[in-house]
C-alpha cells in the first residue's frame, strides 16, 4: 500500500500509519486509544501504552439511547489522561469501525486533535508489532469540553425525514442483504432488532467495506474512493449527505471516508440508523 | 431457562460467581486460548457454507460428529484471527455440550451468551455468538429427531 501522503486524500493528516504510531509510543502528547466491538480484544493484548475506550461503557448513556454529555466526556478525557492539546489516535477491530465511531463522537465535543491509525488493529498485528497486556495509568488531567454539538455531523430521524422528502442523497453502508430487506436470520435465530426490512428511500447502497483493502484494513486511495462514491454513485463534494447503517458504527466509518479522505463538506451520520428507522411508524421504506 | 446439559449449567454457575468484570474477561481470554480449530479429519478449507454460522462476522463454522448413539461431539473453526469472543464461545460449547445428550443440547437457548459475556455486547456480536449457539442446538435437534 502506498504512503498515506501519496494517496491523494483531502485531509491526509487525520490518518496516521502504523509506523507513525510505533514512533510515538512514548510521546506524552499522544494518547493511543483502542475501541473495539469485541470486549475481549483489548484485555487480551494491545498496543503498548494504549488505553481502551469502550463504546457501550464509555461513550453511551446507560439508560437513554444517546451519547455521553459534556460532563461525561470531560470525565472520560480526565480518565485517559488527555488534555485538549493531546493528539488522540484511534484504532480498533473491524478495520476501524469502532475507532471511527469513537472518533466521530469525539468530534461532537470538538476534539479535533484526533487521528485514526490506518489499518487498525489488523494491520498492526499483521506487521507483528509489539503488543502487551499492561493497562497503563496516566495522570488525571483537567479537561474542559464544550457542550455536545449534534447539529453539524449528526442526523436525527426528523432530519432524515426532511432529507428524504427533499430528495437529498443518503448512503446505506450495510450489506446488500440488509439494504434489500432480505431476511438476515435463519428460522429460530434472532432478527436484528427492526420490525421492517429494506432501506430509506433513495439511499445509495455502498457497503462500508468497499472503502478498505480487506487484506490489512487500510483505506483505499482517494482515486479508488472517488471512483465508488463520486463516479459510480454520483455524489458531489458539496452535497448534503446522510450516512446510516444499523446503529451508526459502520456509517461513522463511511462518514470518516467522505469527510476527511474525500473532502466532502456536509456529511452527517444518522446513528439511529436502521434500528430506529426500521421500527418507526409511518415512515417511507423501500425494498 | 429450560433444562440444559449439566456441564453447561455448572459452567454458568461457576461464571456467575465471578463478579469482577476484569476477572471474568481474563477467564474468557484464557478460555479462548484453549481453542483448537476443526481437525482435518472432519473438514478442510475452504469450509462448506452449510457449516458457516449465519450472522457471525468472525466467520465461525460448526460441525457435529456422532460419538455415541445419542451424543455428538462439536467441532469449530473461527477464521477471523481477531474473533476472540467466538473462540471462547466455541471452547465453552465444545467443553460443555460435546458428549451431552443431544435432546438436551437442542434446548440450549441462544441468550445463554449474555450469561457468559454480559449484556454489553453489540448487536452484531450478539447475533454472531447467538448464531453459534443456535447452530449447535439445531444440529443436535436434527440429530435427535433423526434418531427419534
Contacts between the chains, C-beta under 8 A, distances in Angstrom:
chain1	res1	chain2	res2	distance
A	37	B	122	5.1
A	37	B	124	6.6
A	37	B	125	5.6
A	38	B	82	6.7
A	38	B	83	7.3
A	38	B	84	5.8
A	38	B	85	5.0
A	38	B	125	6.5
A	39	B	25	6.8
A	39	B	85	7.1
A	39	B	117	7.0
A	39	B	118	8.0
A	39	B	120	6.3
A	39	B	121	7.2
A	40	B	25	6.0
A	40	B	28	5.7
A	40	B	29	5.5
A	40	B	32	6.7
A	40	B	84	4.5
A	40	B	85	5.3
A	40	B	88	6.6
A	41	B	82	6.2
A	41	B	84	5.8
A	43	B	22	7.2
A	43	B	25	4.9
A	43	B	26	6.8
A	43	B	29	6.2
A	44	B	29	4.8
A	44	B	32	7.5
A	44	B	84	5.7
A	54	B	120	7.6
A	55	B	122	7.4
A	56	B	120	4.5
A	56	B	122	7.5
A	57	B	120	6.5
A	93	B	82	5.1
A	94	B	57	7.4
A	121	B	82	6.5
A	122	B	82	6.7
A	125	B	81	7.1
A	125	B	82	7.5
A	184	B	54	8.0
A	184	B	55	6.6
A	185	B	54	6.6
A	185	B	55	6.3
A	185	B	127	7.6
A	186	B	54	5.2
A	186	B	134	7.5
A	188	B	134	6.2
A	188	B	138	6.8
A	189	B	54	6.5
A	189	B	55	6.9
A	189	B	110	7.2
A	189	B	127	7.9
A	189	B	130	6.8
A	189	B	131	6.0
A	189	B	134	5.0
A	190	B	110	6.5
A	190	B	126	7.8
A	190	B	127	6.7
A	190	B	130	5.8
A	192	B	123	6.3
A	192	B	127	6.4
A	193	B	123	5.9
A	246	B	123	6.6
A	246	B	124	7.4
A	247	B	122	7.6
A	247	B	123	6.4
A	249	B	122	7.5
A	275	B	123	7.3
